[in-house]
Amino acid sequence: MSGDLALQIGRDALLMVMLISAPMLGLGLLVGIIVSIFQATTQIQEQTLSFIPKIVAVFVAMVMFGPWMLSMLTSYTRELFMLIPQMIH
């Protein structure tokens, strides 16, 4: 396997990780900001208040974007299997 191919596979893997995790991280961040604004306006300083909404938001993101994430992962895995003959030579 050439160094260029290894770098391409590594770059594609990192890109895939970022694409797959972006919806969950984005919704978690958005909910965290909303809860923080709510806490600041009502002066409720409970630190554990933000955990449950974030967990629910990440779960909802997994349910909503799950089919898309699965199709992205399967297509990437297929591409990796197609590259096996190039890795051997």
WOZI-V836172 format. One record per backbone hydrogen bond with DSSP energy under -0.5 kcal/mol. NH is the residue of the N-H (numbers start at 1). CO is the residue of the C=O. If there is no record, write none. Layout:
# WOZI-V836172
[[NH,CO] [NH,CO]]
This chain:
# WOZI-V836172
[[6,2] [7,3] [8,4] [9,5] [10,6] [11,7] [12,8] [13,9] [14,10] [15,11] [16,12] [17,13] [18,14] [19,15] [20,16] [21,17] [22,18] [23,19] [25,21] [26,22] [27,23] [28,24] [29,25] [30,26] [31,27] [32,28] [33,29] [34,30] [35,31] [36,32] [37,33] [38,34] [39,35] [40,36] [41,37] [42,38] [43,39] [44,39] [45,43] [47,45] [49,46] [50,47] [51,48] [52,48] [53,49] [54,50] [55,51] [56,52] [57,53] [58,54] [59,55] [60,56] [61,57] [62,58] [63,59] [64,60] [65,61] [66,62] [69,65] [70,66] [71,67] [72,68] [73,69] [74,70] [75,71] [76,72] [77,73] [78,74] [79,75] [80,76] [81,77] [82,78] [83,79] [84,81] [87,83] [88,84] [89,85]]
